[in-house]
Amino acid sequence: MFPITSTRPEEAGASVEIPPATRARLGLQREPCWVIVTEANLFAWPGPDLRQTESGETGFVYGILPAVLMQQVKLAFAAWRRRGGVRTIRRTE
């Protein structure tokens, strides 16, 4: 699980911008957001990334990313990992 930020990362390759349509579908802000690939959150599944649906129905929103965006994130993370700069952070629910 990678963190998301609304602050433009300074270092090239440290993030992947989330497209406007994906931000809207996920219920994120309209302003640009980025997936940070310099760190990875570790937690037990299901974890804090799950939230109840706004409609009040039973179930959860998992926030699935489009395959193209996920591939960009995976490639950026792999490149950053080869540089030896990835941090892992243990999270709790």
Sequence and secondary structure as in RCSB ss.txt:
>XXXX:A:sequence
MFPITSTRPEEAGASVEIPPATRARLGLQREPCWVIVTEANLFAWPGPDLRQTESGETGFVYGILPAVLMQQVKL
AFAAWRRRGGVRTIRRTE
>XXXX:A:secstr
   EESS  SSTTSEEEE HHHHHHHT  SS EEEE SEEEE  SS TT EE TT  SSEE     HHHHHHHHH
HHHHHHHTT  EEEE   
